[in-house]
Amino acid sequence: QVQLVESGGGLVQTGGSLRLSCAASGRTFNTYTMGWFRQAPGKEREFVAAIRLWRSGSTYYADTVKGRFTHSRDNVQRTVYLQMNSVKPKETAVYYCAAKEGYSDTWNAAYEYDYWGQGTQVTVSS
C-alpha cells in the first residue's frame, strides 16, 4: 500500500507561481511513475505531468503546460514536486497526485494509476 500526502495548494494571482509537493510512503518499491492530474468543476480529470522514479527520471507534460510547469523528484525523501509558473485562471482546479506501480509505456491516463492523494485546491485569481 502506498500513501500520498500533498501540500502546496492555495490562492495565487494570474501569472504567479506555486509549487505542489507529494510525499510517498508505505510500500513504494513497485512505484515507477508519479503523476499529477487536475479536475475543475464540471470538467473531466485531465493529465498535467508525470515523472519516472527509476533510472531515467524522464518527465512528461500535457501540451497545455509545457514550458511553464516543471516536474522534479527527490528520490531519497520519495517526494515529487510540480513547479507551476505563469499560471492562468482556467487552471483553477483540484490537483491530484497519483502513483503508478510497475512499468508501462503510458503515463497520461488516470485509470492507469493505482494510488491517489486527497487532492489540493489551486485557485488562480484574475
C-alpha positions in Angstrom: 0.0 0.0 0.0 1.2 3.5 -0.9 0.1 6.7 0.8 0.4 10.1 -0.8 0.4 13.3 1.1 0.1 16.6 -0.9 0.8 20.1 0.0 1.4 23.5 -1.6 -2.1 24.3 -3.0 -3.7 27.7 -2.4 -4.6 31.0 -3.9 -2.3 32.6 -6.5 -2.6 35.5 -8.9 -2.6 35.2 -12.6 1.0 34.9 -13.8 2.2 33.9 -10.4 3.9 30.7 -9.3 3.1 27.8 -7.0 4.9 24.6 -6.0 3.0 21.5 -5.2 4.6 18.6 -3.3 3.6 15.0 -3.0 5.3 12.7 -0.5 5.0 9.0 -0.9 5.2 6.5 2.0 4.5 2.8 2.6 5.4 0.1 0.2 6.7 2.2 -2.6 9.2 -0.3 -4.1 7.0 -1.1 -7.0 6.1 2.5 -7.7 7.6 3.6 -11.1 5.7 6.6 -12.1 4.2 9.6 -10.3 1.7 11.8 -12.0 -0.3 15.0 -11.5 -3.9 15.4 -12.7 -6.4 18.2 -12.2 -10.1 18.5 -12.2 -12.1 21.6 -12.5 -15.9 21.8 -11.6 -17.9 20.2 -14.3 -14.8 19.0 -16.2 -13.2 15.7 -16.6 -10.0 14.9 -14.8 -7.1 15.8 -17.1 -3.4 14.8 -17.2 -0.9 17.5 -16.2 2.5 15.9 -15.8 4.3 12.7 -14.9 7.8 11.6 -13.9 9.6 8.3 -13.8 11.1 7.4 -10.4 13.5 4.8 -11.7 16.8 5.4 -13.5 15.8 7.8 -16.3 13.8 10.3 -14.4 12.0 11.3 -17.6 9.3 13.9 -17.4 6.2 14.2 -19.4 3.8 17.2 -19.7 0.5 18.0 -21.2 0.7 20.3 -24.1 -1.2 23.0 -22.2 1.5 23.3 -19.5 4.8 22.7 -21.4 7.3 25.4 -20.9 5.5 26.7 -17.7 5.4 23.7 -15.4 8.4 21.6 -14.2 8.2 18.2 -12.6 11.1 17.1 -10.3 11.8 14.4 -7.8 13.7 13.7 -4.6 14.4 10.0 -4.6 15.8 10.0 -1.0 12.7 11.6 0.5 10.4 9.9 -2.0 8.9 13.3 -2.8 7.9 14.8 -6.2 7.3 18.4 -6.9 5.4 20.3 -9.5 6.6 23.8 -10.1 3.8 25.9 -11.6 4.8 29.1 -13.3 2.8 31.7 -15.2 -0.5 30.2 -14.0 -3.8 31.0 -15.7 -7.3 31.4 -14.3 -8.5 28.4 -16.4 -6.1 26.3 -14.4 -8.1 26.7 -11.3 -8.8 23.1 -10.2 -8.3 20.4 -7.6 -4.9 18.9 -8.3 -4.3 15.3 -7.5 -1.0 13.4 -7.0 -1.0 9.8 -8.3 1.3 6.8 -8.2 1.5 4.0 -10.7 3.0 0.6 -9.9 5.1 -1.3 -12.4 6.3 -0.1 -15.8 4.4 0.7 -18.9 4.8 2.9 -21.9 1.8 5.1 -20.9 1.6 7.8 -18.3 -1.2 10.1 -19.1 -4.3 8.0 -18.4 -5.9 8.3 -14.9 -7.1 4.7 -14.9 -3.5 3.5 -15.1 -2.7 4.9 -11.7 -3.1 2.8 -8.5 -2.9 5.3 -5.7 -4.2 8.9 -5.3 -3.7 11.7 -2.9 -6.5 13.6 -1.3 -6.3 16.5 -3.8 -5.3 20.1 -3.2 -7.2 23.1 -4.4 -5.4 25.6 -6.6 -7.2 28.8 -7.3 -5.9 31.3 -9.8 -7.3 34.8 -9.4 -7.7 37.2 -12.3 
